[in-house]
Every structure is written in C-alpha cells, then in structure tokens.
C-alpha cells in the first residue's frame, strides 16, 4: 500500500466540497432553510420541557425506539414492522447509499435534487443519471421511464427540493411500478404536497418512503427521520445497518409527545399552503421575476441578472433567503421559505420597496 494513501484520500474528499449550508445572518427573519416557524415556540417548549421530565440522559435510550415506532405507526397508519428510524432523514439516506450502492450502481434522479443526496453520491463515487427540469421547472415522466432501463436505483424527492415540483400521484405510481430496482421516495416536504405514497409500500416491495419530523412538526434541531419499507428491508436496516442508539433520549421523548399532537402540525401545514399561494401570486405580479409553482413549504423564483442584488438588499433589511443561482436554464434562482404570516409580509413588503 502507498505510504501517502491517507493524504490522497483527504485530497480527494476536499475536492468534493460537501453540502452547502446557507449563510448565517444574525437576528434575521430566517427564510432560507425551509424550517417550520408556523409551529409555535410554545409547542416546542411544551414538548421539550415534558421530554426532559421523562428523560434520564445518564442512561442509554434502551427501549426508546420501541416506544417511538408505534407512535409513528399510528400517525402514518402503517404496521410497526415496516417502520425504521434515523438521525434525521439524511442519516437514513446515507446508510442506504453506503450499504446498497457503489461505483458500479447507477442512480436515476432529477437535476436538481436534494443537495445532500447528490453530495453523498459524489462521496461514494456512485454514478447518477440526472433528468433535467424543463424551463418551467417540471419533469417529464416519460424521460424517467425511458432512462430507468439503465439504472439500478431510483431516487426522487417528492416534492422536489429546491424546485417544489411534485409529479401527479398516478404518474409517480406508474414510474415505481415500471422500475425493477429499489425506489427511494423522499417525502421530507410531503405534508405540504398533494399526496403521500406511504400506503403504496404495502403492495410495492421495492419502495422505500422516507419522511421526517423536521419540516412538518418544526423539529429540525432534534434530527428525527423515519422510513416506511417492506419488513425484510426494515429488519436488516434496523438490526444490522443502523447504529445501536441512533436517536437521543430527548429526541425520542420529544417525537412521541409531538406525534400525540399531530393536529397542531396539520393545522400549521394548511396555513403554510395558504401563505404559499399568497407569496406565489404576489411575486408573479412583478415582471422582474419568473415564479415557479410549489408543493413544498418554499417558493423558487428566478430574479435573472438581479438575483444577487435582490438577495443582498433583503439581507440588508434583515431578511435571509436562499441564494441558489443557476438551476437548469435559469441563472438567477432564489428560494424563500414560507414562514409565519408576519414573516412572509415582511418579505413581501421588502420586495415591494425594492421593486416599487
């Protein structure tokens, strides 16, 4: 073995770059990371304070996951034997990629797709077949069915991040049924979309649906993801691939308490959909922007050559959105999270002042 193999590995990993997090703006109206601020701080405080009372963090969380999974099962209406958990949906995706894919495995997905998933494929040298979005940020189901013959794994975030696009349910079901390898459907933003495919797992052995409490329940900081899949895959994932204690005691207890109050989440998701419509319709009134439809808790728009100026002007007013730049044929893309009505109004007023 070469003496400098370690240095060569470091050099290789350094060239990948890694997942790009948004810039941090202190005390800003934070509309850059698709977090759910419609879920109240009081809800969060109540959940965490009660979770602390129920916890002894001197102990390993033995038996905690076994209490959490039935709560997830009740929430998604899927048997416990088909549910697994992870330290955020990121970790679930990472374990699937690192154990089921290689440089000989081709993954069919969209371009763009979830940035973390794309970066992880680069890290593991997994080749990707990426279907580009059209000019109006939509995907053609026929392109996927055609290319599926050349792929071993299919991955789609539904709705997509960062575009907000979601196939019709019938189209996506058609694609899954026509594909013979594993299909990973990432529903991190599923609560804001038109449908979930969780129930399809009962009849589709190759389907893995990944979900999270980060967006829907406003618990991004707790890192609680889960997946729904056939029992054989779930058993192997949880008993062999997954860490012995992937979730902290506080995360487990908080997840249980949050799921008991799922009506609060559903009300928040409905409010986000209403506000999403308001933001899309308001931004569409400006000729300076091209605004794309969204089924997620964010809106993507192209500010063309002015996108850096728009981003900086908003930052100067204490409003942080995501600066994405080039996506497909669009060079000036920005993405704004749907926040509370007050947060959204501040954003829209700032846009009005900037372009008025």
C-alpha positions, 0 to 999 in steps of 0.5 A: 500500500502507498505510504501517502494513501491517507493524504490522497484520500483527504485530497480527494474528499476536499475536492468534493466540497460537501453540502452547502449550508446557507449563510448565517445572518444574525437576528434575521427573519430566517427564510432560507432553510425551509424550517417550520416557524408556523409551529409555535415556540410554545409547542416546542417548549411544551414538548421539550420541557415534558421530554426532559421530565421523562428523560434520564440522559445518564442512561442509554435510550434502551427501549426508546425506539420501541416506544417511538415506532408505534407512535409513528405507526399510528400517525402514518397508519402503517404496521410497526414492522415496516417502520425504521428510524434515523438521525434525521432523514439524511442519516437514513439516506446515507446508510442506504447509499453506503450499504446498497450502492457503489461505483458500479450502481447507477442512480436515476434522479432529477437535476436538481435534487436534494443537495445532500443526496447528490453530495453523498453520491459524489462521496461514494463515487456512485454514478447518477443519471440526472433528468433535467427540469424543463424551463418551467421547472417540471419533469417529464415522466416519460424521460424517467421511464425511458432512462430507468432501463439503465439504472439500478436505483431510483431516487426522487424527492417528492416534492422536489427540493429546491424546485417544489415540483411534485409529479401527479400521484398516478404518474409517480405510481406508474414510474415505481411500478415500471422500475425493477430496482429499489425506489427511494421516495423522499417525502421530507416536504410531503405534508405540504404536497398533494399526496403521500405514497406511504400506503403504496409500500404495502403492495410495492416491495421495492419502495422505500418512503422516507419522511421526517419530523423536521419540516412538518412538526418544526423539529429540525434541531432534534434530527428525527427521520423515519422510513416506511419499507417492506419488513425484510428491508426494515429488519436488516436496516434496523438490526444490522445497518443502523447504529445501536442508539441512533436517536437521543433520549430527548429526541425520542421523548420529544417525537412521541409527545409531538406525534400525540399532537399531530393536529397542531402540525396539520393545522400549521401545514394548511396555513403554510399552503395558504401563505404559499399561494399568497407569496406565489401570486404576489411575486408573479405580479412583478415582471422582474421575476419568473415564479415557479409553482410549489408543493413544498413549504418554499417558493423558487423564483428566478430574479435573472441578472438581479438575483444577487442584488435582490438577495443582498438588499433583503439581507440588508433589511434583515431578511435571509433567503436562499441564494441558489443561482443557476438551476437548469436554464435559469441563472438567477434562482432564489428560494424563500421559505414560507414562514409565519404570516408576519414573516412572509409580509415582511418579505413581501413588503421588502420586495415591494420597496425594492421593486416599487 
